[in-house]
Amino acid sequence: MNERLLNKITEVLVSSAVKREVIEYSRLSREIGGIITPIKLNEPLGEISFRCIKKGFPPLSAIVVNQQTQLPGEGFFTWVASKMGYTDLSHSEWEDFFNKQKEDVFSCDWNEYLGNKQTNKGSNIVSIFSIDDLNKSLLDKSQVIGEETRYYILTIKKFLETATVGPYQYQVILFENHQKISEETVEDKYSKQLLTPSKKKGLELLFEHNPMVHFQDISMMHYKQDRLKDTPWEKEPRVDLESLYNKMVNKRLHNIVKHDVETEKRQYASSYKDGEVKQYYGNRYERKAKNRLKAIEIHGTTCAVCYFKFEEVYGELGRDFIEIHHVKPLSTLDGAIEIDAANDLVPVCSNCHRMLHRNRDKVLSVEELKEIIQRSRGIQ
């Protein structure tokens, strides 16, 4: 019998028990996603009650009733009762037997039965998320499904669907070569719909760590302890991962630009505000990350002069890289100014950028440098 299914049914029954509510067969079927029809619930309910009895607890199936009679099915009064020592329970005794077992279920400490489980503070709803099960799964590398990748983004649902009181949480963890790099918690007081925000948070953590990463080097895995399958892990389909990766291109570009700016600052110790440096050299270019990002978003990463594209020559190393040139030389400006990325900045390759600034007395325009290239190639 499917253990995850038994656990799921047990969670629903315990949740009803702590609220002192009976649950109809049809509702129980709905609560577990309709995986088993009401008429086929007798077998798993019998197994759950048998386990309760063996541990000295009242049978949980006592609170599962038919809609019309508001009593459990006949099997409860025959098979379940016999396991409790009532081998010959007459029909006239059924209702008293039901009421007694129902009250025992309602008054039972189900935390003790579940073992090392916690109730949400200030509520009667049982939460049986097990951090031990998660850690064991991570230790066994159960999250590796299919071909291994360098990076793993794990979203971990830290509540069960039977929980009715928040806050609800997902833990997001980033692994590189199976070593934890970073983690964050996504939380909402009222909504359980946190999987999509958790996916995005995972990619944000990855882009902060390595903005140059290609989606082929990423696996995204989702952990749900109450998943009714053989494994609590589910792999994000490659096509869906690529779609989300592409939708977050601006977030990735932001981190690429931020990375490039920090690299330049380390190379050139002096930093400055736009317009505050009176001498401007070809290898010192736009250092404000927000301005460079806007320029790339507007103009792209192809050189405006010679149409060179770094990725075509350098592959992944050159992906999304370009230098940004000020149309109006900073040395001609008085003080810091607001930059209009659409009109004041253009993307250029390193060679063209250097040539634009080759003559310190006169910075060439993009069109002037284009004409020089054409003349050198004999193009009229």
N, C-alpha and C positions, 0 to 999 in steps of 0.2 A: 504494500500500500504506500502511496506517495506521502513521504514524511512532511514535505512542505505543505501539502494540502491539509494533512491532519493538524499541523501547527496553525495554519490559517484559520481553520474551523475553530480550533481551541481558542485562538485570540478573540474571535467574534463572540464565542460563548462566554468567555471570561469577562469581556467588556459588558455584555448584557447582565451577567451575574452581579458585578459590582454596582450596577445601576438598579438592581433588584427588578429586572424586567424579564418576562418570558419572551421568546422569539419564535415566530411561526416558521414552518419549514420553507415556505416560499420566500420569506424575507432572508433567511439564512442563505438560501441559494443565491439570491441577488447580492448579498454582502460579500460572497466569495467570487463574484464575477460571473455567475451562471455556469461555472465549469461543471457542476453536477446539478442535475435536476432535483427538485424536492423529493421525488419518489425514490431516488437512488441514494439519499443521504443516510439511510438506515445503517449501512455497513460501516462508513467512517464514524458515525455517531456511536455505534456499538463498540468500536475499537477504542475510541476516546474514553468512553465510560468505563470500559474494562481496565484501562490504564489508571484511571482515577481510583477505582475500587482497589486495585493491587497496591496503590500507595496509601490506602486508608482515607481517601477523600470521597465525598458524595459524587454520584454520576452526573456529569455536566449535561448529559442529554435529557435530564429531568426538566430542563427549562425550554426544551424545543417542543412546540405543541402544534396540533392541527388547527387550522383556521376555524372549523365548525365546532369541534368538541372542546377546544382549548385544553386538550390533554395530549400527552405524548402518544406515539404510535404503539400498537400492540406489542411490538418487540421489547419495548421498555419494561412492560409488566410481566413478560415471560422470560426472555433471554437475560436482560440486564438484572432483573429481580433475582433470577436464579444464581447469578454470579455473586449476589450479595447475601445469599443464604435463604432467600424466599423462594423455595422450589415449587410451592403449590399455592400461589396467590390467587384467591378467588376474585371473580369479576367485581363483586360487591366491595372488595377491599382496594380496588384500583385507585379511587379518588383520594382516599386517606393516605395511601402509600405515596401517591404523586405529591400531595400537599406537604407531606413530611420531607421527602427528598428535595422538593423545590425550596423549602425554607432552609434546609441544610446547605444547599448550593448557594443561596443568597447570603448566608451568614458565614460562609467559609472564607478563610484567608488564602486567596488564590496566589498571592505573592509567594507564599511558602511552597505551594504546589509547583509553581513555575520555576522556583529556585533562583535566588540571587537576581531577582527582577525588581524594578523600581516602579512606583506609581508617580505620575506627574504631580508635582507639588500643588496642593490646593485643589486637587480633583480626584475623582474616583476612577479615572480611566487608566487601565494598566498599559504600560509601555514595556515591551520585552525585547527592545533592541539590544543585542549582545555585542559589546565591543570585543569580547574574547573571540567570538566567531569571526568577526572582521579581521582581527589581528592574525588569527590562524590562517584565514584565507589568503592574506597578504604574504604571510610567511611561506605558504605553499605555492605562491605565485599563481594562484587560481585565476587571476585576472588576465593572464596571458592566454589568449584564445587566437589560434592561427599563427601567422608569422610574427615574430618579435619585432618591435620597433624601438628606436632610441628613446622616445618620450612616451609616457603614459599619463593621460589625464583621467583621474578617477573621480567620479561623482558618487557620494555615499549618502543614501537616504537614511537619516538617523531617526526616523519615526516609522511607525507601522500604520497601514491604512485604517486600522480600527481606532486609532487615536482620534479624539474629537476635541481636544483642547491644545492650543498652541502654547508657545511658539514652535513652529515646525522648522527643522534645520536640515540642510544638506552640507556635508563636508566635502570640500574640493581639494584634492591633493595632486601635485605635479611630481612625477618621477622622471629622472634621467638615468638610463642604464640601471634601473631598479634602485636608485638612491633618491630619497626624498629631497626635493629642492625647495618647495614652498607649499603652503596650504592656507586656505581661508574658509570661512563659514558663511553660507548664504542662509538667511533666516527671514521668516515672515510670521507675524503673530496670528494671522487668520487664514492665509492661503497655503494649501499644500502643493500648489502648482509651481514648483521650484526647480524642476529639471532643466528647462531651457535657460533660466538665469544662471544655473550652475555650470552648464556647458560653456556659456559665454565667459563666465568668471575663470574657468579652466584655461581657455584660450588666452585670456588677458594675462594670466600668470605666466603662461608659456611665452607670449610675446615680450613680456617684460624681461624674461630670462634670456631668450634668444629670438629676437625679431626676424632673423634670417631663416628661421626654420621652415622647411617645406612640409606640406600636409602629409606627404608620403612617409615621413619619419614619425608620425603621430598615431597613437591608438587612443581612443576614448572609450572608457569602460564605465558602466553604471552598476552600482551595487545596491540591491534591494533585498533585504533579508527575508521579506515576506513574498518574494517572487515564487509563483507556483510552478517551478521548474526544477530540474536536477541541480542547477547551479544558481547562486544568487547574482551572478555576473551576467551582464548583457553588453555586447559590443556595439558601439555606434557604427552603423553602416558607412562604408567608405564614401559613398555618394553623398550622404547627409553631412558627413564630416567636412568634405570638400566644399559643399555649399555654404556651411556655416563659416568655414575658414575664409572663403571669398567675400562673404557678407561683412566680415570684420576687417576688411582690407585697410580701412582708415585707422583702426586701432593699431594694426601691425605697422603701418607706415609711420604713425606717430612715434612708435618705439624705435623704428629704424633711424628716423631723423634724430631723435633724442640720443641714440647711441653714437651716431656720426658726429653730432655736436660735441658730446663729451670726449670723443676721441681727439677732435681738433683742439679742444681746450687743453688736453694733456700735452699735445704736440706744441701748441703755442701758448705759453703760460699766461700771457696778458689777455684778459677778456675786456669787452667793451660793449657799450650800448650802440644801437644803430646811429651813425652820424657823429659819434664822439671821437673817432680816430681820424686824424688829419692826413695820415699817409695810409694808402690802401694797396696791398700787394696781391698779386694774382693767386697766391696760395692761401690767402686769408679771406674766406668767403662767409656768406650769411650764417651767423651763429645763433640766431634766434630760432629755436626749434619750431615755434608756431608759424613764423613767417616762411620758413623753408617748407614746412608741411603744406601750407596753403599754396605755395608756388607749385609744388609737385602735384597736388590735387588738381590744380587748374591747368598746368602746362604739360604734365607728364614727366618722364625721365629720359626723353630723347634730346640730344643736343640741338639747340635751336639754330646753331651755325652749320655744323657738318653732318648732323643727323646720326651721330655715333650713339650706340646704345650699349652700356656696359655689360648687360646680361648676355648679349649676343657674342661677346668676346670672352668674358670671364665666367660665364655660367652663373651658378648660384651665388658665388662671391660678389658678382656685380649686380645682382637682382635688386631693383628699386634704388640704385645709387645714382646720384648726379650732383654736380656742383651748382650752386645758385649764384647768379651774377646780378649785381645792382645796375639797372639801366642808367641811373644817375649816380656817378661816382660819389662815394661817401666823402671824399676829400673836398667836394664842392658844396657840401651842405653845412649849415650853421646849426650845431647842436643836434640833439636827438629828435627824430621825426617819426610819425606814424607811417609804416610801410604799406603800400597798396600792392599786394602780391600779384594781382592781375596785370598791372601796368609797370610796376617798378622792378619786378624780378623776372628773370628768365633762366631756364635750365641750360647749362652748357657743360661740355666735357672738360676734363682737366687741361688738355692741350689748348683748346679754344679759349678757355678762361685765362690761361697764362698769356696767350697772344693778345687778347683784348686789353690786358694791362701791361703789355711789353714796354710801351712808351709811357713813362710815368707822367709826362707832360700832357698827354692826350689819350684818354681811354677811348678805344674804338667802339663804335656801335656794332650791333649784331649784323646789320646790313653791310657796313663797311668791311667787316671781316669776311663776310660771304663773298663780296666782290673780289677781295684779295685772293681767296681760294680759287675762284673761277678764273681769274687772270693767270694764276700760277699753273693752272691746268690747260690754259689755252682756250678757255671757254669765253666767248664774247657775249 
